[in-house]
Amino acid sequence: MIRFSVLYPSTDGATFDHDYYRDKHVPLACATWGLDGAEIDKGVDGPYVAAVHFRFPSLEAFQAAMAAPGTADVTADVPNYTTITPVTQVAEVVRSA
């Protein structure tokens, strides 16, 4: 299993609309990539104001999703909810408790 995480570092003077992110952006990404859902984090304490974690069955499925035509629309939607430049990580899930 592959987990694709998008993290938004806490940045002085930055804006982040959690409602838009939860209600519009993440559903757009899930629909575009054919996913049933994602885990959304709203930062309480720590270096990130928000994060989302998408799960893909394989690296090939993740790569196909990133190459999907609608992925450009997902990326273009970012300025609608934040001024933060996101940080991404692709990881292999080796154990789930």
C-alpha positions as CSV (number, residue, x, y, z in Angstrom):
1,M,0.0,0.0,0.0
2,I,1.2,3.5,-0.8
3,R,0.3,6.6,1.2
4,F,0.5,10.0,-0.4
5,S,0.6,12.7,2.2
6,V,0.2,16.4,1.6
7,L,1.3,18.6,4.5
8,Y,0.9,22.3,5.0
9,P,3.6,23.8,7.2
10,S,2.6,26.5,9.7
11,T,3.8,29.7,8.1
12,D,3.6,33.3,9.5
13,G,0.9,35.3,7.8
14,A,-0.4,32.4,5.8
15,T,-4.1,31.6,5.3
16,F,-5.8,28.2,5.3
17,D,-9.5,27.6,4.8
18,H,-10.2,24.3,6.6
19,D,-13.9,24.2,5.5
20,Y,-13.1,24.6,1.8
21,Y,-10.3,22.0,2.1
22,R,-12.5,19.4,3.8
23,D,-15.7,20.1,1.8
24,K,-14.4,20.9,-1.7
25,H,-10.7,20.3,-2.3
26,V,-10.2,16.8,-0.8
27,P,-13.4,15.5,-2.4
28,L,-12.2,16.9,-5.7
29,A,-8.9,15.0,-5.3
30,C,-10.7,11.8,-4.3
31,A,-13.1,11.9,-7.2
32,T,-10.3,12.7,-9.7
33,W,-8.2,9.8,-8.4
34,G,-11.0,7.3,-7.9
35,L,-10.6,7.1,-4.1
36,D,-13.3,6.4,-1.6
37,G,-11.9,9.0,0.9
38,A,-8.9,10.3,2.7
39,E,-7.7,11.1,6.2
40,I,-7.7,14.9,6.8
41,D,-5.7,16.4,9.7
42,K,-6.4,19.8,11.2
43,G,-3.3,20.8,13.1
44,V,-3.7,21.5,16.8
45,D,0.0,21.6,17.8
46,G,3.1,21.0,15.8
47,P,4.7,22.1,12.6
48,Y,1.7,21.6,10.2
49,V,-1.6,23.5,10.0
50,A,-3.2,20.7,8.0
51,A,-2.4,17.5,6.2
52,V,-4.2,14.9,4.1
53,H,-3.3,11.2,3.6
54,F,-4.5,9.3,0.5
55,R,-4.0,5.6,0.2
56,F,-3.4,3.7,-3.1
57,P,-3.2,0.0,-3.5
58,S,0.2,0.1,-5.3
59,L,2.9,2.5,-6.6
60,E,1.5,2.0,-10.1
61,A,-2.0,3.0,-9.0
62,F,-0.5,6.2,-7.4
63,Q,1.5,7.0,-10.5
64,A,-1.6,6.5,-12.7
65,A,-3.5,8.9,-10.5
66,M,-0.9,11.5,-10.6
67,A,-0.9,11.2,-14.4
68,A,-4.7,11.5,-14.7
69,P,-5.9,14.6,-16.7
70,G,-7.8,16.0,-13.6
71,T,-4.7,16.1,-11.5
72,A,-3.9,19.5,-13.0
73,D,-7.3,20.8,-11.7
74,V,-6.6,19.5,-8.2
75,T,-3.3,21.4,-8.2
76,A,-4.9,24.5,-9.7
77,D,-7.4,24.5,-6.8
78,V,-4.8,25.0,-4.1
79,P,-4.9,28.9,-4.1
80,N,-8.7,28.7,-3.4
81,Y,-8.0,27.6,0.2
82,T,-4.4,28.5,1.2
83,T,-1.3,30.6,0.6
84,I,0.9,27.8,1.9
85,T,3.1,25.8,-0.4
86,P,2.4,22.2,0.5
87,V,5.1,19.6,1.2
88,T,4.4,16.0,-0.1
89,Q,5.6,12.6,0.8
90,V,5.0,9.2,-0.9
91,A,5.5,6.3,1.5
92,E,5.1,2.6,1.5
93,V,2.9,1.5,4.4
94,V,4.8,-1.4,5.9
95,R,2.5,-2.0,8.9
96,S,-0.9,-0.7,9.9
97,A,-1.9,-1.3,13.6
